[in-house]
Amino acid sequence: MGSLPVQTSFDVEDVLSQLTIAEKVALLSGIDFWHTAPVHRLGVPSIRLSDGPNGVRGTRFFNGVPAACLPCGTGLAATWDTELVKKGGALQGTEAIAKGASVILGPTTNMQRSPLGGRGFESFSEDPYLAGAMSASTINGIQSTGVSATIKHFVCNDQEDQRQAVDSILTERALREIYLMPFQIAQRDSRPDCYMTAYNKVNGTHASENPRLLKDVLRGEWGFDGLTMSDW
């Protein structure tokens, strides 16, 4: 039996108007850890995603298909070489294509508030400008191959301890000048296709359901019109 055709392009609003409630709900989650739900009758394919910041891991945590292991974000940022970092992003995009992935879950663009941060090595810097410039270069490299980049974790996900429950309480000035700044630079200079929200709260509201951040700032002020996804 032949498979149903997959449309390479379609009118999003038209497809949305034809979706059932069950299909809309299914598209908000995944069929497994790495794949979105397809809607075969409308030609909507299942999309494969892959980590991550230091290399395209694929869909297995252990004993997967080997991938290039790039230097950590901190090491890359230490070069201050945006063209070099862009080449690294393009390499990731090429490997994602080889593994059948359409979306890379990176780069990590959080602030290195403390050297004890468990995933600080993934991020580029404690300097918002440098972090933003390197994020933009990575994204431009990835997306030059036709693969979508996912900048993360939006925003104030700067520690691993209690990261799923901690409430990051900060002033508007600190939020704007330090924590949002690298994302804003990356949005301006690379226009990432996707954003991944943080687990934590920001001033009392979880980032994944924070209208101030997602609607007012990201979409309203910055003009982002792509996909936002929660962490998982």
Phi, psi and omega per residue, in radians:
M1 nan 2.246 3.132
G2 -1.282 2.656 3.124
S3 -1.394 2.718 3.101
L4 -1.203 2.540 -3.112
P5 -1.169 2.545 3.060
V6 -1.864 2.197 3.135
Q7 -1.321 2.327 3.107
T8 -1.374 -0.389 3.054
S9 -2.684 2.620 3.106
F10 -2.778 2.893 3.120
D11 -1.378 1.927 -3.051
V12 -1.030 -0.796 -3.114
E13 -1.095 -0.643 3.111
D14 -1.146 -0.764 3.117
V15 -1.105 -0.776 3.134
L16 -1.026 -0.676 -3.108
S17 -1.179 -0.352 -3.113
Q18 -1.711 -0.179 -3.108
L19 -1.247 2.465 2.983
T20 -1.385 2.899 3.093
I21 -1.024 -0.748 -3.133
A22 -1.080 -0.694 3.129
E23 -1.195 -0.676 3.098
K24 -1.096 -0.748 3.122
V25 -1.124 -0.723 -3.129
A26 -1.073 -0.606 -3.128
L27 -1.248 -0.243 3.123
L28 -1.481 -0.078 3.140
S29 -2.335 -2.892 -3.136
G30 -2.174 2.819 3.076
I31 -1.488 -0.279 2.988
D32 -2.780 -2.857 -3.035
F33 -1.166 -0.434 -2.964
W34 -2.211 0.059 -3.056
H35 -2.299 2.423 3.024
T36 -1.430 2.886 -3.140
A37 -1.380 2.380 3.065
P38 -1.505 2.817 2.947
V39 -2.211 1.550 -2.962
H40 -1.071 -0.672 -3.035
R41 -1.158 -0.367 3.125
L42 -1.899 0.138 3.106
G43 1.300 0.351 3.122
V44 -1.564 2.035 -3.064
P45 -1.437 2.855 2.919
S46 -1.327 2.324 -3.105
I47 -1.847 2.269 3.110
R48 -1.616 2.346 3.070
L49 -1.990 2.749 3.135
S50 -2.556 2.410 2.856
D51 -1.150 2.720 0.075
G52 3.138 -2.717 -2.986
P53 -1.093 -0.625 -3.032
N54 -1.842 0.049 -3.134
G55 2.822 2.728 -3.071
V56 -1.483 1.647 -3.024
R57 -1.188 -0.543 -3.039
G58 1.584 -2.641 -3.021
T59 -1.868 0.307 3.101
R60 -2.293 2.436 3.112
F61 -1.349 -0.580 -3.094
F62 -2.315 2.568 3.057
N63 0.984 0.668 3.106
G64 -1.539 -3.110 3.073
V65 -1.140 2.261 -3.090
P66 -1.005 2.603 3.104
A67 -2.434 2.772 3.054
A68 -1.110 2.299 3.090
C69 -1.756 1.847 -3.118
L70 -1.382 2.771 3.012
P71 -0.998 2.675 -3.135
C72 -1.133 2.842 -3.097
G73 -0.965 -0.708 3.141
T74 -1.075 -0.734 3.121
G75 -1.149 -0.712 3.115
L76 -1.122 -0.755 -3.115
A77 -1.144 -0.501 -3.130
A78 -1.125 -0.315 3.109
T79 -1.369 -0.408 -3.024
W80 0.961 0.431 -3.057
D81 -1.866 1.653 -3.064
T82 -1.179 -0.573 3.130
E83 -1.206 -0.681 3.090
L84 -1.105 -0.774 -3.136
V85 -1.143 -0.625 3.080
K86 -1.092 -0.685 3.094
K87 -1.099 -0.670 3.079
G88 -1.095 -0.696 3.077
G89 -1.098 -0.723 3.113
A90 -1.113 -0.647 3.080
L91 -1.083 -0.752 3.103
Q92 -1.076 -0.743 3.119
G93 -1.058 -0.731 3.124
T94 -1.106 -0.727 3.128
E95 -1.211 -0.592 3.083
A96 -1.079 -0.740 3.112
I97 -1.064 -0.737 -3.141
A98 -1.110 -0.481 -3.139
K99 -1.712 0.140 3.078
G100 1.300 0.359 -3.126
A101 -1.738 2.421 3.134
S102 -1.774 -0.267 -3.077
V103 -2.365 2.278 3.023
I104 -1.797 2.311 -3.123
L105 -1.535 1.239 3.139
G106 -3.096 2.867 0.230
P107 -1.525 2.835 3.005
T108 -1.492 2.201 -2.976
T109 -2.239 0.730 3.119
N110 -1.680 2.951 -3.068
M111 -1.568 2.423 3.095
Q112 -1.492 1.365 -3.084
R113 -1.192 -0.529 -3.098
S114 -2.536 2.498 3.074
P115 -1.150 -0.207 3.124
L116 -1.550 -0.026 3.135
G117 -1.054 2.227 -3.010
G118 -1.091 -0.533 3.128
R119 -2.100 0.407 3.122
G120 -1.039 -0.557 -3.119
F121 -1.086 -0.468 3.126
E122 -1.227 -0.580 -3.117
S123 -1.355 2.900 -3.027
F124 -1.529 -0.662 -2.957
S125 -2.961 2.918 2.917
E126 -1.547 -0.054 -3.139
D127 -1.697 2.018 -3.092
P128 -1.013 -0.663 -3.125
Y129 -1.147 -0.849 -3.126
L130 -1.098 -0.741 3.122
A131 -1.061 -0.719 3.130
G132 -1.176 -0.739 -3.132
A133 -1.119 -0.747 -3.136
M134 -1.234 -0.627 3.078
S135 -1.096 -0.790 3.139
A136 -1.059 -0.736 -3.141
S137 -1.126 -0.745 3.105
T138 -1.061 -0.819 -3.122
I139 -1.101 -0.779 3.121
N140 -1.055 -0.662 3.098
G141 -1.155 -0.835 3.134
I142 -1.047 -0.874 -3.007
Q143 -1.324 -0.222 3.033
S144 -1.170 -0.312 -3.141
T145 -1.638 -0.037 -3.093
G146 1.589 -0.003 3.076
V147 -1.610 2.506 -3.134
S148 -1.496 2.423 3.037
A149 -1.714 2.663 3.118
T150 -2.187 1.811 3.117
I151 -1.338 2.396 -3.047
K152 -2.625 2.880 -0.120
H153 -1.858 2.092 -2.959
F154 -1.521 1.832 0.087
V155 -2.625 2.903 3.121
C156 1.200 0.505 3.032
N157 -1.657 1.382 -2.962
D158 -2.055 0.262 3.039
Q159 -2.613 2.698 3.109
E160 -1.604 -0.571 -3.129
D161 -1.091 2.093 3.132
Q162 1.034 0.547 -3.041
R163 -1.113 -0.384 -3.134
Q164 -1.522 -0.111 -3.076
A165 -2.328 -0.284 -3.042
V166 -1.109 2.558 3.085
D167 -1.893 1.948 3.127
S168 -1.459 1.866 -3.096
I169 -1.805 2.126 -3.058
L170 -2.709 2.852 3.141
T171 -1.362 2.831 3.089
E172 -1.056 -0.677 -3.123
R173 -1.136 -0.801 3.113
A174 -1.098 -0.725 3.120
L175 -1.031 -0.797 -3.077
R176 -1.283 -0.814 -2.975
E177 -1.430 -0.382 -3.080
I178 -2.002 -1.039 -2.904
Y179 -1.488 -0.670 3.082
L180 -1.421 -0.434 -3.009
M181 -0.945 -0.840 -3.125
P182 -1.113 -0.605 3.082
F183 -1.173 -0.697 -3.140
Q184 -1.125 -0.731 3.100
I185 -1.096 -0.792 3.136
A186 -1.110 -0.686 3.102
Q187 -1.098 -0.751 -3.129
R188 -1.163 -0.718 -2.962
D189 -1.720 -0.170 -3.097
S190 -2.448 -0.334 3.142
R191 0.853 1.225 3.115
P192 -1.061 2.575 3.131
D193 -1.254 -0.544 -3.016
C194 -2.366 2.646 2.964
Y195 -2.157 2.401 2.969
M196 -1.842 2.233 -3.141
T197 -1.412 2.805 -3.133
A198 -1.458 2.765 3.043
Y199 -1.243 -0.630 -2.943
N200 -1.234 2.937 2.985
K201 -1.527 2.699 3.001
V202 -2.189 1.962 -3.091
N203 0.891 0.786 2.985
G204 1.672 -0.176 -3.119
T205 -2.168 2.295 3.127
H206 -0.978 2.407 -3.096
A207 -1.028 -0.571 -3.086
S208 -1.273 -0.202 3.106
E209 -2.338 0.544 -3.055
N210 -1.675 1.762 -3.079
P211 -1.116 -0.524 3.120
R212 -1.075 -0.774 -3.103
L213 -1.390 -0.803 -2.990
L214 -1.419 -0.652 -3.103
K215 -1.687 -0.914 -3.044
D216 -1.224 -0.877 -3.060
V217 -1.450 -1.081 -2.987
L218 -1.105 -0.896 -3.086
R219 -1.565 -0.702 -3.087
G220 -1.284 -0.959 -3.083
E221 -1.404 -0.732 -3.032
W222 -1.608 -0.234 3.092
G223 1.326 0.386 3.125
F224 -1.205 2.315 -3.135
D225 -2.260 0.403 -3.130
G226 -1.731 -2.620 -3.042
L227 -1.727 2.304 2.931
T228 -1.902 2.413 3.113
M229 -2.297 2.625 3.039
S230 -1.398 2.834 3.022
D231 -1.307 2.825 3.080
W232 -2.696 nan nan
